[in-house]
Amino acid sequence: MASYFIINGHFIKNPTSFKKERYNVTNLQRLADASMAGDLIAQKRKFYFTYDAIKSSDLQNILDAIWESGTIFFPFAYMENGEWKVVEVYVGNIPSELHLGNQNHNWVWKNVTFNLIER
């Protein structure tokens, strides 16, 4: 299966689930008459990745791209509606649980989640 996600030049394993959130950055405030006023500063996106289970080597590839890279901001490319889109992002938390996978003593990471936030 082809990967639909490239983080900092690394093709990564397709997640179990992927969610994209769109939000407005504003400076809204309440006025004395209780009405709202403000400006739209920017429109941003946040990308959520979930892996129910992932091999250590696949997780390491992701960590090499987002954690071990030594940079705060990096490119993220993803396929949406048949076309590639690229955005500059940074990473949030990366929780995971280590689990012994089978009798061959292969370790697997479970419940790995992380999000990429548009700069």
Contact map, one row per residue, 1 for C-alpha under 8 A:
11100000000000000000000000000000000000000000000000000000000000000000000000000000000000000000000000000000000000000000000
11110000000000000000000000000000000000000000000000000000000000000000000000000000000000000000000000000000000000000000000
11111100001111000000000000000000000000000000000000000000000000000000000000000000000000000000000000000000000000000000000
01111100001001000000000000000000000000000000000000000000000000000000000000000110000000000000000000000000000000000000000
00111110001111000000000000000000000000000000000000000000000000000000000000011110000000000000000000000000000000000000000
00111111111100000000000000000000000000000000000000000000000000000000000000011100000000000000000000000000000000000000000
00001111111100000000000000000000000000000000000000000000000001001100000001111000000000000000000000000000000000000000000
00000111110000000000000000000000000000000000000000000000000000001100000001110000000000000000000000000000000000000000000
00000111111000000000000000000000000000000000000000000000000000001000000000100000000000000000000000000000000000000000000
00000111111100000000000000000000000000000000000000000000000011001000000000000000000000000000000000000000000000000000000
00111110111110000000000000000000000000000000000000000000000000000000000000000000000000000000000000000000000000000000000
00101110011111000000000000000000000000000000000000000000010011000000000000000000000000000000000000000000000000000000000
00101000001111100000000000000000000000000000000000000000010000000000000000000000000000000000000000000000000000000000000
00111000000111110000000000000000000000000000000000000000000000000000000000000000000000000000000000000000000000000000000
00000000000011111100000000000000000000000000000011100000000000000000000000000000000000000000000000000000000000000000000
00000000000001111100000000000000000000000000000011110000000000000000000000000000000000000000000000000000000000000000000
00000000000000111110000000000000000000000000000011100000000000000000000000000000000000000000000000000000000000000000000
00000000000000111111000000000000000000000000001111000000000000000000000000000000000000000000000000000000000000000000000
00000000000000001111100000000000000000000000001110000000000000000000000000000000000000000000000000000000000000000000000
00000000000000000111110000000000000000000000111100000000000000000000000000000000000000000000000000000000000000000000000
00000000000000000011111000000000000000000000111000000000000000000000000000000000000000000000000000000000000000000000000
00000000000000000001111100000000000000000011110000000000000000000000000000000000000000000000000000000000000000000000000
00000000000000000000111110000000000000000011100000000000000000000000000000000000000000000000000000000000000000000000000
00000000000000000000011111000000000000011111000000000000000000000000000000000000000000000000000000000000000000000000000
00000000000000000000001111100000000000011111000000000000000000000000000000000000000000000000000000000000000000000000000
00000000000000000000000111110000000001111100000000000000000000000000000000000000000000000000000000000000000000000000000
00000000000000000000000011111000000001111000000000000000000000000000000000000000000000000000000000000000000000000000000
00000000000000000000000001111100000111100000000000000000000000000000000000000000000000000000000000000000000000000000000
00000000000000000000000000111110000111000000000000000000000000000000000000000000000000000000000000000000000000000000000
00000000000000000000000000011111111110000000000000000000000000000000000000000000000000000000000000000000000000000000000
00000000000000000000000000001111111110000000000000000000000000000000000000000000000000000000000000000000000000000000000
00000000000000000000000000000111111000000000000000000000000000000000000000000000000000000000000000000000000000000000000
00000000000000000000000000000111111000000000000000000000000000000000000000000000000000000000000000000000000000000000000
00000000000000000000000000000111111100000000000000000000000000000000000000000000000000000000000000000000000000000000000
00000000000000000000000000000111111110000000000000000000000000000000000000000000000000000000000000000000000000000000000
00000000000000000000000000011110011111000000000000000000000000000000000000000000000000000000000000000000000000000000000
00000000000000000000000000011110001111100000000000000000000000000000000000000000000000000000000000000000000000000000000
00000000000000000000000001111000000111110000000000000000000000000000000000000000000000000000000000000000000000000000000
00000000000000000000000001110000000011111000000000000000000000000000000000000000000000000000000000000000000000000000000
00000000000000000000000111100000000001111110000000000000000000000000000000000000000000000000000000000000000000000000000
00000000000000000000000111100000000000111110000000000000000000000000000000000000000000000000000000000000000000000000000
00000000000000000000000111000000000000011111000000000000000000000000000000000000000000000000000000000000000000000000000
00000000000000000000011110000000000000011111100000000000000000000000000000000000000000000000000000000000000000000000000
00000000000000000000011110000000000000000111110000000000000000000000000000000000000000000000000000000000000000000000011
00000000000000000001111000000000000000000011111000000000000000000000000000000000000000000000000000000000000000000000110
00000000000000000001110000000000000000000001111100000000000000000000000000000000000000000000000000000000000000000011110
00000000000000000111100000000000000000000000111110000000000000000000000000000000000000000000000000000000000000000011100
00000000000000000111000000000000000000000000011111000000000000000000000000000000000000000000000000000000000000001111000
00000000000000111110000000000000000000000000001111100000000000000000000000000000000000000000000000000000000000001110000
00000000000000111100000000000000000000000000000111110000000000000000000000000000000000000000000000000000000000111100000
00000000000000111000000000000000000000000000000011111100000000000000000000000000000000000000000000000000000001111000000
00000000000000010000000000000000000000000000000001111100000000000000000000000000000000000000000000000000000001110000000
00000000000000000000000000000000000000000000000000111110000000000000000000000000000000000000000000000000000111110000000
00000000000000000000000000000000000000000000000000111111011000000000000000000000000000000000000000000000000111010000000
00000000000000000000000000000000000000000000000000001111111000000000000000000000000000000000000000000000001110000000000
00000000000000000000000000000000000000000000000000000111111100000000000000000000000000000000000000000000001110000000000
00000000000000000000000000000000000000000000000000000011111110000000000000000000000000000000000000000000000000000000000
00000000000110000000000000000000000000000000000000000111111111000000000000000000000000000000000000000000000000000000000
00000000000000000000000000000000000000000000000000000111111111100000000000000000000000000000000000000000000010000000000
00000000000000000000000000000000000000000000000000000001111111110000000000000000000000000000000000000000000000000000000
00000000010100000000000000000000000000000000000000000000111111111000000000000000000000000000000000000000000000000000000
00000010010100000000000000000000000000000000000000000000011111111110000000000000000000000000000000000000000000000000000
00000000000000000000000000000000000000000000000000000000001111111111000000000000000000000000000000000000000000000000000
00000000000000000000000000000000000000000000000000000000000111111111100000000000000000000000000000000000000000000000000
00000011110000000000000000000000000000000000000000000000000011111111100000000000000000000000000000000000000000000000000
00000011000000000000000000000000000000000000000000000000000001111111101001000000000000000110000000000000000000000000000
00000000000000000000000000000000000000000000000000000000000001111111110000000000000000000000000000000000000000000000000
00000000000000000000000000000000000000000000000000000000000000111111110000000000000000000000000000000000000000000000000
00000000000000000000000000000000000000000000000000000000000000011111111000000000000000000000000000000000000000000000000
00000000000000000000000000000000000000000000000000000000000000000011111100000000000000000000000000000000000000000000000
00000000000000000000000000000000000000000000000000000000000000000100111111000000000000000000000000000000000000000000000
00000000000000000000000000000000000000000000000000000000000000000000011111000000000000000110000000000000000000000000000
00000000000000000000000000000000000000000000000000000000000000000000001111100000000000011100000000000000000000000000001
00000011000000000000000000000000000000000000000000000000000000000100001111110000000000011100000000000000000000000000000
00000011100000000000000000000000000000000000000000000000000000000000000011111000000001111000000000000000000000000000000
00001111000000000000000000000000000000000000000000000000000000000000000001111100000001111000000000000000000000000000000
00001110000000000000000000000000000000000000000000000000000000000000000000111110000111100000000000000000000000000000000
00011100000000000000000000000000000000000000000000000000000000000000000000011111000111000000000000000000000000000000000
00011000000000000000000000000000000000000000000000000000000000000000000000001111111110000000000000000000000000000000000
00000000000000000000000000000000000000000000000000000000000000000000000000000111111110000000000000000000000000000000000
00000000000000000000000000000000000000000000000000000000000000000000000000000011111000000000000000000000000000000000000
00000000000000000000000000000000000000000000000000000000000000000000000000000011111100000000000000000000000000000000000
00000000000000000000000000000000000000000000000000000000000000000000000000000011111110000000000000000000000000000000000
00000000000000000000000000000000000000000000000000000000000000000000000000001111011111000000000000000000000000000000000
00000000000000000000000000000000000000000000000000000000000000000000000000001111001111100000000000000000000000000000000
00000000000000000000000000000000000000000000000000000000000000000000000000111100000111110000000000000000000000000000000
00000000000000000000000000000000000000000000000000000000000000000000000000111000000011111000000000000000000000000000010
00000000000000000000000000000000000000000000000000000000000000000000000011110000000001111100000000000000000000000000011
00000000000000000000000000000000000000000000000000000000000000000000000011110000000000111110000000000000000000000001111
00000000000000000000000000000000000000000000000000000000000000000100000111000000000000011111000000000000000000000001111
00000000000000000000000000000000000000000000000000000000000000000100000100000000000000001111100000000000000000000111100
00000000000000000000000000000000000000000000000000000000000000000000000000000000000000000111110000000000000000000111100
00000000000000000000000000000000000000000000000000000000000000000000000000000000000000000011111000000000000000000110000
00000000000000000000000000000000000000000000000000000000000000000000000000000000000000000001111100000000000000011110000
00000000000000000000000000000000000000000000000000000000000000000000000000000000000000000000111110000000000000111100000
00000000000000000000000000000000000000000000000000000000000000000000000000000000000000000000011111000000000011111000000
00000000000000000000000000000000000000000000000000000000000000000000000000000000000000000000001111100000000011110000000
00000000000000000000000000000000000000000000000000000000000000000000000000000000000000000000000111110000001111000000000
00000000000000000000000000000000000000000000000000000000000000000000000000000000000000000000000011111000001111000000000
00000000000000000000000000000000000000000000000000000000000000000000000000000000000000000000000001111100111100000000000
00000000000000000000000000000000000000000000000000000000000000000000000000000000000000000000000000111111111100000000000
00000000000000000000000000000000000000000000000000000000000000000000000000000000000000000000000000011111111000000000000
00000000000000000000000000000000000000000000000000000000000000000000000000000000000000000000000000001111110000000000000
00000000000000000000000000000000000000000000000000000000000000000000000000000000000000000000000000001111110000000000000
00000000000000000000000000000000000000000000000000000000000000000000000000000000000000000000000000011111111000000000000
00000000000000000000000000000000000000000000000000000000000000000000000000000000000000000000000000011111111100000000000
00000000000000000000000000000000000000000000000000000011000000000000000000000000000000000000000001111100111110000000000
00000000000000000000000000000000000000000000000000001111000000000000000000000000000000000000000001111000011111000000000
00000000000000000000000000000000000000000000000000001111001000000000000000000000000000000000000111100000001111110000000
00000000000000000000000000000000000000000000000000111100000000000000000000000000000000000000000111100000000111110000000
00000000000000000000000000000000000000000000000001111000000000000000000000000000000000000000001110000000000011111000000
00000000000000000000000000000000000000000000000001111100000000000000000000000000000000000000011110000000000011111100000
00000000000000000000000000000000000000000000000111100000000000000000000000000000000000000000011100000000000000111110000
00000000000000000000000000000000000000000000000111000000000000000000000000000000000000000011111000000000000000011111000
00000000000000000000000000000000000000000000011110000000000000000000000000000000000000000011110000000000000000001111100
00000000000000000000000000000000000000000000011100000000000000000000000000000000000000001111000000000000000000000111110
00000000000000000000000000000000000000000000111000000000000000000000000000000000000000001111000000000000000000000011111
00000000000000000000000000000000000000000001110000000000000000000000000000000000000000111100000000000000000000000001111
00000000000000000000000000000000000000000001000000000000000000000000000010000000000000011100000000000000000000000000111
